[in-house]
Amino acid sequence: MRRSKLLYVPFWATYAFLYLPILVLVVMSFNAGDSAYTYEGFSLKWYGELAGDERIRTGLLNTLVVATGSTVIATVLGTLLAVGLARFTRSKTLDALALMPAVLPDLVLAIGLLVFYSAIQLTLGLYSVTLAHALFSMAFVAAVVRTRLTGADTSLEEASRDLGAGPVVTFMRVTLPQLTPGIVAGALLAFTLSLDEFVIAFFTIGNAEPTLPIVIYSMVRFGVTPKINALAAILLLVSFTAVIAGQRMTRIGESRAQD
Amino acid sequence: MKSEAKARPAPRVRGRRLGAFVFLSPGLTYLVVLLLVPLGLVLSYTVFQRGRFGGVVYEFTTENFTRLIDPLYLGVVGDSLRIAGLTTLIALLVGYPTAYLIAQLPSRWKTLALVAVVLPFWTNFIIRVYAWIMLLSGPGLVNSALGKLGLGPYELLYHEGTIVTGLLYSYLPLMVLPLYAAIERLDPQLREASANLGASAFTTFRKVTLPLSVPGVLSGCLFVFVPSFGNFVIPEMLGGNKSTMVGNLIRDQFLKARDWPFGSTLALALIAVLVALLVVQAWAARRA
């Protein structure tokens, strides 16, 4: 089928639009000069400055603590929920409820949690952020695991139950091993989402030491500095690697499932 | 014998009930405590008064709703609708041809092109917005390029257009993905048949491809509009410190003015707009 050459204009424009800002950030992160705008030759000095920045180091540590905690909660609860919804009920309402944290705007979740924490007089801190992140991550884990469950063959589970295994034994010995690639994918997704999440953390952190996105936010508000460029370049490298690794893993998982 | 046959299914039914309880109760408890109860609280706050030092005084009032229809606040809602609508429209106009071309690529390139669309989406949100401050600010790259052409410098930041650019940059992938999925699903035979019957490429697109991809268009528009409409970070970082969108207003009521009842009422208005859109989308998707 012939197609117009004109179509390639928005196509390449999209990629230029998506990558030009990122490219500029990365190039400027190697700037030898002090300006965030004019390039004066190659240097790694901003990476050195970054490594010495106490606030960023603490922010990164806090982000990792929150991401790990919320991923553990979200993966356990999300997986159980997905199995429960797929195998033990046909309720559309419960399905919708499980997806709700992923669908609602983050601002609505954020103020809801702030209001709730304040009503039960919980002192805000990293754990309140962790509980909050687990809420929306759980919805994503449940959705990912659910997709694998609906495609999965139920005959093994039925066989297990016919042979007298209870739901828990069937789950541990039969369902769980089948679901592992989906659970790993869901956990990775939960972890990445938590690393990047800003709005909910911003509302539920209180006066505690902030997570990395909040540190970046306050640095950016203070003004443009090449140090942020270096941080941006590192975060880009990390997330690009994670996405490509995740892509590879799902492909390996799929080809194994087909064997 | 008879009784035994009858008794047999019983443990299984009990097993299913126990199973439902074991699997569903932890997640559902979490959802009730941290989602439904908080939303209920927000909803109830809309009819109460603010405390003198923030917080809530549990005395009934309709004042929050009368304040909501004040032209000042309705104007902000209107601005948000316009900004999010414009973002969605541009995303559709740019995203459709992109998704269309990706769907036609040979499968090797297809995956690569798709991953390339999603990759920027997986990098830190604040950093992506920050990149635009660098590009567009006074001495930034765009202005120095314009300077070499003998133009400018212009104040490129702190306009409505800057906000639209930032929102578009952040959410364009959410438009391309559902569009791609919808176009990819189409049976190529339909297009071949249309071409064989003498339709030009454009007529085929207009009469076959486009109508069949409407569900993708609708979900793409929703995926871009929803986060754009409630955003407060991009309007603040790229639009200056004016409260330009509903999100900023809600944030300010909660964290600055500490008027939680009115903030809750604004949030309710935000949810109402989104629910209305969801209903329209579901209705349009069924007709498509």
Boltz contact constraints between the chains, C-beta under 6 A:
constraints:
  - contact:
      token1: [A, 7]
      token2: [B, 97]
      max_distance: 6.0
  - contact:
      token1: [A, 7]
      token2: [B, 101]
      max_distance: 6.0
  - contact:
      token1: [A, 10]
      token2: [B, 94]
      max_distance: 6.0
  - contact:
      token1: [A, 10]
      token2: [B, 97]
      max_distance: 6.0
  - contact:
      token1: [A, 10]
      token2: [B, 98]
      max_distance: 6.0
  - contact:
      token1: [A, 11]
      token2: [B, 98]
      max_distance: 6.0
  - contact:
      token1: [A, 11]
      token2: [B, 101]
      max_distance: 6.0
  - contact:
      token1: [A, 14]
      token2: [B, 94]
      max_distance: 6.0
  - contact:
      token1: [A, 14]
      token2: [B, 98]
      max_distance: 6.0
  - contact:
      token1: [A, 18]
      token2: [B, 120]
      max_distance: 6.0
  - contact:
      token1: [A, 21]
      token2: [B, 131]
      max_distance: 6.0
  - contact:
      token1: [A, 21]
      token2: [B, 135]
      max_distance: 6.0
  - contact:
      token1: [A, 24]
      token2: [B, 141]
      max_distance: 6.0
  - contact:
      token1: [A, 25]
      token2: [B, 131]
      max_distance: 6.0
  - contact:
      token1: [A, 37]
      token2: [B, 139]
      max_distance: 6.0
  - contact:
      token1: [A, 37]
      token2: [B, 140]
      max_distance: 6.0
  - contact:
      token1: [A, 77]
      token2: [B, 26]
      max_distance: 6.0
  - contact:
      token1: [A, 77]
      token2: [B, 27]
      max_distance: 6.0
  - contact:
      token1: [A, 77]
      token2: [B, 30]
      max_distance: 6.0
  - contact:
      token1: [A, 80]
      token2: [B, 23]
      max_distance: 6.0
  - contact:
      token1: [A, 80]
      token2: [B, 26]
      max_distance: 6.0
  - contact:
      token1: [A, 80]
      token2: [B, 27]
      max_distance: 6.0
  - contact:
      token1: [A, 81]
      token2: [B, 27]
      max_distance: 6.0
  - contact:
      token1: [A, 83]
      token2: [B, 23]
      max_distance: 6.0
  - contact:
      token1: [A, 84]
      token2: [B, 23]
      max_distance: 6.0
  - contact:
      token1: [A, 84]
      token2: [B, 24]
      max_distance: 6.0
  - contact:
      token1: [A, 88]
      token2: [B, 19]
      max_distance: 6.0
  - contact:
      token1: [A, 88]
      token2: [B, 20]
      max_distance: 6.0
  - contact:
      token1: [A, 97]
      token2: [B, 31]
      max_distance: 6.0
  - contact:
      token1: [A, 101]
      token2: [B, 35]
      max_distance: 6.0
  - contact:
      token1: [A, 105]
      token2: [B, 230]
      max_distance: 6.0
  - contact:
      token1: [A, 107]
      token2: [B, 230]
      max_distance: 6.0
  - contact:
      token1: [A, 107]
      token2: [B, 247]
      max_distance: 6.0
  - contact:
      token1: [A, 108]
      token2: [B, 267]
      max_distance: 6.0
  - contact:
      token1: [A, 111]
      token2: [B, 254]
      max_distance: 6.0
  - contact:
      token1: [A, 111]
      token2: [B, 267]
      max_distance: 6.0
  - contact:
      token1: [A, 112]
      token2: [B, 38]
      max_distance: 6.0
  - contact:
      token1: [A, 112]
      token2: [B, 39]
      max_distance: 6.0
  - contact:
      token1: [A, 112]
      token2: [B, 42]
      max_distance: 6.0
  - contact:
      token1: [A, 113]
      token2: [B, 38]
      max_distance: 6.0
  - contact:
      token1: [A, 115]
      token2: [B, 38]
      max_distance: 6.0
  - contact:
      token1: [A, 115]
      token2: [B, 41]
      max_distance: 6.0
  - contact:
      token1: [A, 115]
      token2: [B, 42]
      max_distance: 6.0
  - contact:
      token1: [A, 116]
      token2: [B, 38]
      max_distance: 6.0
  - contact:
      token1: [A, 116]
      token2: [B, 41]
      max_distance: 6.0
  - contact:
      token1: [A, 119]
      token2: [B, 41]
      max_distance: 6.0
  - contact:
      token1: [A, 135]
      token2: [B, 34]
      max_distance: 6.0
  - contact:
      token1: [A, 166]
      token2: [B, 15]
      max_distance: 6.0
  - contact:
      token1: [A, 167]
      token2: [B, 15]
      max_distance: 6.0
  - contact:
      token1: [A, 167]
      token2: [B, 19]
      max_distance: 6.0
  - contact:
      token1: [A, 196]
      token2: [B, 124]
      max_distance: 6.0
  - contact:
      token1: [A, 196]
      token2: [B, 125]
      max_distance: 6.0
  - contact:
      token1: [A, 198]
      token2: [B, 125]
      max_distance: 6.0
  - contact:
      token1: [A, 198]
      token2: [B, 126]
      max_distance: 6.0
  - contact:
      token1: [A, 213]
      token2: [B, 126]
      max_distance: 6.0
  - contact:
      token1: [A, 216]
      token2: [B, 126]
      max_distance: 6.0
  - contact:
      token1: [A, 217]
      token2: [B, 126]
      max_distance: 6.0
  - contact:
      token1: [A, 220]
      token2: [B, 130]
      max_distance: 6.0
  - contact:
      token1: [A, 224]
      token2: [B, 134]
      max_distance: 6.0
  - contact:
      token1: [A, 232]
      token2: [B, 127]
      max_distance: 6.0
  - contact:
      token1: [A, 235]
      token2: [B, 124]
      max_distance: 6.0
  - contact:
      token1: [A, 236]
      token2: [B, 123]
      max_distance: 6.0
  - contact:
      token1: [A, 239]
      token2: [B, 122]
      max_distance: 6.0
  - contact:
      token1: [A, 239]
      token2: [B, 123]
      max_distance: 6.0
  - contact:
      token1: [A, 243]
      token2: [B, 119]
      max_distance: 6.0
  - contact:
      token1: [A, 243]
      token2: [B, 122]
      max_distance: 6.0
